[in-house]
Amino acid sequence: MFFEESSTRWILILFEFVIGLILYFGSKSQPFPAPSRKLGILILMMACLFLLGQTAPRPATVNGHLTFLSLIGAFGLLFGVHHMLRTRREVLVAPMSGFLFSVGVGGLMIQTWSTLNTMEQWSGFLALVVLSGGQVWLVFRGLLIGRLPLAWSQAGIVALNRGQISGPHGALACFEKAWDVDEEHLNPMAYVALHRINQFLGNDEEVEKWYEALIDSGGEEAVAKEWIEAIETSLSSINTN
């Protein structure tokens, strides 16, 4: 390795804490925060165990850290890519898990680099290039262009069913993030929800604002009746309670 064994362990522990904190606090920016928050908590717990282990006579080895990063990164990648591309419910787990996996696998390769022959070294180098390219794609796809208007609408209706209208993950906040210039066919869903919710709250200015947006995007005819009924039913249940 480029650093002494002890220094490398501390660097890896710091890296684990950084990724765990990003996942935990970054989960608040996701429509469904549970996946990234749970993974963040898991990584932080393991980082704390590794930190406590530093005081032991035989702390976890660098290979132990790298193996953990590789395994948790692989699991997170499978889970995160599924959510990023299939369910489109969140986009944070995949790129963060990619960092874990890349550091873990790359570190294990470097650890054994001197024992490899020329062909194996070239294969390892190509694998590192592929890993780097894949990680760049994950960051670009997930963090830079990973808008989730449909997921925010789904999160909004979930919040509405719970009677949670205001707050960071309340129905209003979710639906306000549920429109996108690149997916205009989804916008009327958000607009009609915001119109009905503000009408329910008596916010006349907001009602007019979102009604105009709804009309400009095709009116209620552009929204499935089931969606409107679901919103009105949820609001009625809140009013009843």
C-alpha positions in Angstrom: 0.0 0.0 0.0 1.0 3.7 -0.3 0.7 4.2 3.4 1.6 2.3 6.5 -0.9 -0.3 7.7 -2.0 1.8 10.7 -2.5 5.0 8.6 -4.4 3.1 5.9 -6.8 1.7 8.5 -7.5 5.2 9.8 -8.1 6.5 6.3 -10.5 3.7 5.5 -12.4 4.3 8.8 -12.7 8.0 7.9 -13.9 7.0 4.4 -16.6 4.7 5.9 -17.8 7.5 8.2 -18.0 10.0 5.3 -20.0 7.6 3.1 -22.3 6.7 6.0 -22.9 10.3 6.9 -23.6 11.2 3.3 -26.1 8.4 3.0 -27.8 9.2 6.3 -28.2 13.0 5.8 -28.6 12.7 2.1 -31.6 10.4 2.5 -33.6 13.5 3.4 -33.4 14.7 -0.2 -34.8 11.4 -1.5 -38.6 10.7 -2.1 -38.3 7.5 -0.1 -35.5 8.0 2.4 -35.5 4.6 4.1 -33.1 2.7 1.8 -30.3 5.3 1.9 -30.9 6.0 5.6 -30.7 2.3 6.6 -27.6 1.7 4.6 -26.0 4.8 6.1 -26.8 3.6 9.6 -25.4 0.2 8.8 -22.1 1.6 7.5 -21.8 4.0 10.4 -22.3 1.2 12.9 -19.6 -0.9 11.2 -17.3 2.1 11.1 -17.9 2.6 14.9 -17.0 -1.1 15.4 -13.8 -0.7 13.3 -13.0 2.4 15.3 -13.4 0.6 18.6 -11.3 -2.2 17.2 -8.4 0.2 16.7 -7.8 0.0 20.5 -7.7 -3.8 20.5 -4.4 -5.6 20.5 -5.3 -7.0 17.0 -7.4 -4.5 15.2 -9.1 -5.3 11.9 -6.6 -5.6 9.1 -6.6 -3.4 5.9 -7.8 -6.5 4.0 -10.7 -6.8 6.4 -11.7 -3.2 5.8 -11.4 -3.7 2.0 -13.4 -6.9 2.1 -16.1 -5.3 4.0 -16.2 -2.4 1.6 -16.4 -4.7 -1.4 -19.2 -6.8 0.1 -21.4 -4.0 1.3 -20.6 -2.1 -1.9 -21.7 -5.0 -4.1 -24.9 -5.4 -2.1 -25.6 -1.7 -2.2 -25.0 -1.6 -6.0 -27.5 -4.4 -6.7 -30.1 -2.7 -4.4 -29.3 0.8 -5.5 -29.2 0.2 -9.3 -32.6 -1.6 -9.0 -34.1 1.5 -7.3 -32.3 3.9 -9.7 -33.4 2.3 -12.9 -36.4 0.1 -12.2 -38.5 1.5 -9.3 -36.9 5.0 -9.6 -37.6 5.7 -5.9 -34.2 7.0 -5.0 -30.8 7.7 -6.6 -28.3 8.0 -3.7 -27.6 4.4 -2.7 -26.1 3.3 -6.1 -23.4 5.9 -6.5 -22.4 5.8 -2.8 -22.2 2.0 -3.0 -20.2 2.4 -6.1 -17.6 4.3 -4.2 -17.5 1.6 -1.5 -17.1 -1.2 -4.1 -14.5 0.7 -6.1 -12.4 1.4 -3.1 -12.7 -2.1 -1.7 -12.0 -4.0 -4.9 -9.4 -1.5 -6.1 -7.6 -1.7 -2.7 -7.6 -5.5 -2.7 -6.1 -5.4 -6.2 -3.4 -3.0 -5.1 -2.7 -5.2 -2.0 -1.9 -8.2 -4.3 -0.4 -6.2 -7.2 3.3 -7.2 -6.5 2.3 -10.9 -6.6 0.7 -10.8 -10.0 2.3 -11.6 -13.3 2.2 -9.2 -16.3 -1.0 -10.6 -17.8 -2.8 -10.4 -14.4 -1.6 -6.9 -13.8 -3.0 -5.8 -17.2 -6.2 -7.5 -16.5 -6.4 -5.8 -13.1 -5.6 -2.4 -14.7 -8.4 -2.9 -17.2 -10.8 -3.9 -14.4 -9.9 -0.7 -12.5 -10.6 1.3 -15.7 -14.0 -0.3 -16.0 -14.7 0.3 -12.3 -13.8 4.0 -12.7 -16.0 4.3 -15.8 -18.9 2.6 -14.1 -18.5 4.9 -11.1 -18.5 8.0 -13.3 -21.7 6.8 -14.9 -23.4 6.1 -11.5 -22.5 9.6 -10.3 -23.7 11.2 -13.5 -26.9 9.1 -13.8 -27.7 9.2 -10.1 -26.5 12.5 -8.6 -26.5 14.8 -11.6 -29.5 13.9 -13.6 -31.4 11.7 -11.2 -34.6 13.7 -10.9 -37.5 11.5 -9.7 -40.8 13.3 -10.4 -42.9 10.1 -10.4 -41.4 9.0 -7.1 -42.1 12.4 -5.5 -45.7 12.0 -6.6 -45.8 8.5 -5.0 -44.2 9.9 -1.9 -46.7 12.7 -1.8 -49.7 10.4 -2.0 -48.2 8.2 0.8 -47.8 11.3 3.0 -51.3 12.4 2.2 -52.7 9.0 3.2 -50.8 9.4 6.5 -52.4 12.8 7.0 -49.0 14.5 6.7 -49.5 17.6 4.7 -46.7 19.9 5.8 -43.1 19.3 6.7 -40.0 18.3 4.8 -41.6 15.1 3.6 -45.2 16.2 3.8 -47.5 16.0 0.8 -47.0 19.6 -0.2 -43.2 19.4 -0.2 -43.3 16.1 -2.2 -45.7 17.3 -4.8 -43.8 20.6 -5.3 -40.9 18.4 -6.4 -43.0 16.1 -8.5 -43.0 18.2 -11.7 -40.2 18.2 -14.3 -39.7 19.9 -17.6 -38.2 16.7 -19.0 -41.3 14.6 -18.1 -44.1 17.0 -18.7 -46.7 14.2 -18.9 -46.3 13.7 -15.2 -46.7 17.4 -14.3 -50.6 17.5 -14.3 -50.5 14.8 -11.5 -48.5 17.1 -9.3 -50.5 20.3 -10.3 -53.9 18.8 -9.5 -52.6 17.5 -6.2 -51.2 20.8 -5.2 -54.4 22.5 -6.3 -56.6 20.2 -4.2 -54.4 20.4 -1.2 -54.1 24.2 -1.2 -57.9 24.3 -1.7 -58.3 22.1 1.3 -56.0 24.4 3.3 -57.7 27.5 2.1 -54.6 29.0 0.4 -56.4 31.0 -2.3 -53.3 32.4 -3.9 -51.7 29.0 -4.2 -54.9 27.5 -5.5 -55.0 30.0 -8.3 -51.3 29.5 -9.1 -51.5 25.7 -9.3 -54.9 25.8 -11.2 -53.3 28.0 -13.9 -50.4 25.5 -14.1 -52.8 22.7 -14.3 -54.8 24.3 -17.1 -51.6 25.1 -19.0 -50.5 21.5 -18.8 -53.8 20.1 -20.2 -56.3 20.4 -17.3 -57.8 17.6 -15.3 -58.5 15.7 -18.5 -54.8 14.9 -18.6 -54.9 13.2 -15.2 -56.4 9.8 -14.5 -59.6 9.9 -12.6 -58.3 7.3 -10.1 -55.5 9.7 -9.2 -57.8 12.6 -8.5 -60.2 10.3 -6.5 -57.2 9.1 -4.4 -56.2 12.6 -3.5 -59.8 13.7 -2.7 -60.4 10.6 -0.6 -57.2 11.2 1.4 -58.1 14.8 2.0 -61.7 13.8 3.0 -60.3 11.3 5.6 -58.0 14.0 7.0 -61.0 16.4 7.3 -63.0 13.7 9.0 -60.3 13.0 11.5 
